[in-house]
Amino acid sequence: MSSGTPDPLEALLARSRATPPPGNLAPEVWRRIALAESHEAENGALQRLNHWFTRWPSAALFLATCALAGLLLAEVRASQLERDRNTQLARSYLVLIDPLLHEMSTAPRP
């Protein structure tokens, strides 16, 4: 910068040198530290979980686990539906052959 133009930061620095820090600065600093630590204690688990998911291997593992769990649940549901269908087929078969069994038991034996 040229020496003829005043630097805008010089005015700010001069003003900050003129203003002394407050006398009770230390208690205010410790209060802010205690407040920040209490927020960290409240959000500790959430922050740890957030930190865990920001790493891509952990996030990929979580997604793979969710996908496998979804496939497992779908397979369990499909198996249950097939079991119900087989039970229904067996019942309909028994209803179909029941008249034949009933006639065979009442027919005279030679």
KEKE-3310 file (N, C-alpha, C; in steps of 0.2 Angstrom, whole numbers, plus 5000, padded with zeros to 4 digits):
npx = (5004:5002:5010:5002:4989:4978:4978:4965:4964:4973:4966:4956:4965:4971:4959:4956:4967:4965:4954:4953:4953:4939:4938:4933:4936:4942:4932:4922:4927:4929:4916:4911:4918:4914:4901:4902:4908:4897:4888:4895:4895:4882:4879:4888:4887:4880:4889:4899:4893:4890:4903:4908:4900:4905:4916:4920:4922:4915:4902:4899:4900:4889:4878:4879:4876:4863:4857:4859:4851:4839:4837:4837:4825:4816:4817:4813:4800:4795:4797:4788:4776:4777:4776:4763:4756:4758:4752:4739:4737:4739:4728:4717:4719:4716:4703:4698:4701:4694:4680:4682:4690:4680:4670:4677:4679:4666:4662:4658:4669:4677)
npy = (4994:5011:5025:5036:5033:5030:5015:5005:4996:5001:5010:5002:4994:5004:5008:4997:4995:5006:5003:4995:4978:4971:4970:4959:4948:4935:4927:4927:4920:4907:4904:4903:4892:4882:4881:4877:4865:4858:4857:4849:4837:4834:4832:4822:4808:4810:4817:4808:4798:4805:4809:4796:4792:4801:4796:4787:4773:4768:4773:4766:4753:4753:4756:4744:4734:4738:4735:4721:4717:4721:4713:4701:4702:4702:4690:4682:4686:4681:4668:4665:4668:4658:4647:4649:4648:4634:4628:4631:4625:4612:4610:4612:4601:4591:4593:4591:4577:4572:4568:4556:4548:4546:4539:4528:4522:4519:4510:4492:4479:4467)
npz = (5000:4997:5005:5007:5009:5022:5032:5035:5046:5055:5062:5069:5077:5085:5092:5099:5107:5115:5123:5138:5144:5152:5170:5176:5169:5170:5178:5169:5158:5163:5166:5153:5149:5157:5153:5140:5142:5149:5139:5130:5138:5138:5124:5121:5117:5105:5098:5097:5089:5078:5074:5071:5060:5051:5045:5031:5030:5041:5039:5027:5031:5040:5031:5023:5033:5035:5023:5022:5033:5029:5018:5025:5033:5022:5017:5028:5028:5016:5017:5027:5021:5011:5018:5024:5012:5008:5019:5017:5004:5008:5016:5007:4999:5008:5010:4997:4995:5006:5004:4996:5005:5015:5008:5005:5018:5021:5012:5008:5013:5003)
capx = (5000:5006:5011:4998:4982:4978:4976:4959:4966:4976:4961:4954:4970:4971:4953:4957:4972:4963:4949:4956:4948:4935:4941:4931:4937:4943:4926:4917:4930:4928:4909:4910:4921:4910:4895:4904:4909:4891:4885:4899:4893:4875:4879:4894:4885:4878:4895:4903:4890:4892:4910:4909:4897:4908:4921:4917:4922:4910:4896:4898:4898:4882:4874:4879:4872:4856:4855:4858:4846:4833:4837:4835:4818:4812:4818:4809:4793:4794:4797:4782:4771:4777:4773:4756:4753:4759:4747:4733:4737:4738:4721:4713:4720:4713:4696:4697:4701:4690:4675:4685:4692:4674:4667:4681:4678:4659:4661:4659:4675:4676)
capy = (5000:5017:5028:5041:5031:5027:5008:5004:4992:5005:5013:4997:4993:5010:5008:4991:4997:5011:5000:4990:4972:4971:4968:4952:4944:4928:4923:4926:4915:4901:4903:4901:4886:4877:4881:4873:4858:4855:4856:4843:4831:4833:4830:4818:4802:4812:4819:4802:4795:4810:4808:4789:4792:4805:4792:4783:4765:4766:4774:4761:4747:4754:4755:4737:4731:4740:4732:4714:4717:4722:4707:4695:4703:4701:4682:4679:4687:4677:4661:4665:4668:4652:4642:4649:4645:4627:4625:4632:4620:4605:4610:4611:4595:4587:4594:4588:4570:4569:4564:4550:4544:4545:4534:4521:4519:4516:4504:4486:4476:4460)
capz = (5000:4997:5012:5007:5010:5029:5033:5039:5052:5060:5067:5073:5082:5090:5096:5104:5112:5120:5127:5142:5145:5159:5176:5178:5163:5171:5179:5163:5154:5167:5165:5146:5148:5161:5149:5134:5144:5150:5132:5127:5141:5135:5117:5120:5113:5099:5094:5095:5084:5072:5072:5069:5054:5046:5042:5026:5031:5046:5035:5022:5035:5042:5025:5021:5038:5034:5017:5024:5038:5025:5014:5030:5034:5016:5016:5033:5026:5010:5020:5031:5016:5007:5023:5024:5006:5008:5023:5013:4999:5011:5019:5001:4997:5012:5009:4991:4996:5011:5002:4994:5011:5018:5004:5006:5024:5022:5007:5011:5011:5000)
cpx = (5004:5005:5005:4991:4982:4975:4970:4960:4969:4971:4958:4958:4971:4965:4954:4962:4970:4958:4952:4951:4945:4939:4939:4931:4938:4937:4922:4920:4929:4920:4908:4913:4917:4903:4896:4905:4902:4887:4889:4896:4886:4875:4885:4892:4883:4884:4899:4900:4891:4899:4911:4906:4901:4914:4918:4917:4916:4903:4894:4896:4891:4877:4873:4875:4865:4853:4854:4853:4839:4832:4834:4828:4814:4812:4813:4802:4791:4793:4790:4776:4771:4774:4766:4752:4753:4754:4740:4732:4735:4730:4716:4713:4716:4705:4694:4697:4697:4684:4677:4687:4685:4670:4671:4680:4671:4658:4662:4666:4674:4679)
cpy = (5006:5021:5034:5039:5028:5019:5008:5000:4996:5008:5008:4995:4998:5010:5002:4992:5002:5008:4994:4984:4973:4968:4961:4948:4936:4924:4922:4921:4908:4899:4900:4894:4880:4876:4876:4866:4854:4853:4850:4837:4829:4830:4825:4812:4804:4814:4813:4799:4799:4809:4801:4788:4796:4801:4787:4776:4764:4767:4768:4754:4747:4753:4747:4733:4732:4736:4724:4713:4717:4716:4701:4696:4701:4693:4679:4680:4682:4670:4660:4664:4661:4646:4642:4647:4637:4624:4626:4626:4613:4605:4609:4604:4590:4587:4591:4580:4567:4565:4557:4545:4542:4539:4527:4518:4516:4510:4497:4483:4469:4455)
cpz = (5000:5004:5013:5010:5017:5028:5037:5046:5057:5065:5072:5079:5087:5095:5101:5109:5118:5125:5131:5143:5152:5164:5178:5172:5164:5173:5173:5158:5157:5166:5158:5145:5151:5156:5143:5136:5146:5144:5129:5131:5139:5128:5116:5116:5106:5095:5092:5089:5077:5069:5069:5062:5049:5043:5037:5027:5036:5043:5030:5026:5038:5036:5023:5026:5037:5028:5019:5029:5034:5021:5019:5031:5028:5016:5022:5031:5021:5012:5023:5026:5012:5012:5024:5018:5006:5013:5020:5008:5002:5014:5013:4999:5001:5011:5002:4991:5002:5009:5000:5000:5015:5015:5005:5013:5025:5017:5010:5008:5008:5004)
residu = (MET:SER:SER:GLY:THR:PRO:ASP:PRO:LEU:GLU:ALA:LEU:LEU:ALA:ARG:SER:ARG:ALA:THR:PRO:PRO:PRO:GLY:ASN:LEU:ALA:PRO:GLU:VAL:TRP:ARG:ARG:ILE:ALA:LEU:ALA:GLU:SER:HIS:GLU:ALA:GLU:ASN:GLY:ALA:LEU:GLN:ARG:LEU:ASN:HIS:TRP:PHE:THR:ARG:TRP:PRO:SER:ALA:ALA:LEU:PHE:LEU:ALA:THR:CYS:ALA:LEU:ALA:GLY:LEU:LEU:LEU:ALA:GLU:VAL:ARG:ALA:SER:GLN:LEU:GLU:ARG:ASP:ARG:ASN:THR:GLN:LEU:ALA:ARG:SER:TYR:LEU:VAL:LEU:ILE:ASP:PRO:LEU:LEU:HIS:GLU:MET:SER:THR:ALA:PRO:ARG:PRO)
# end
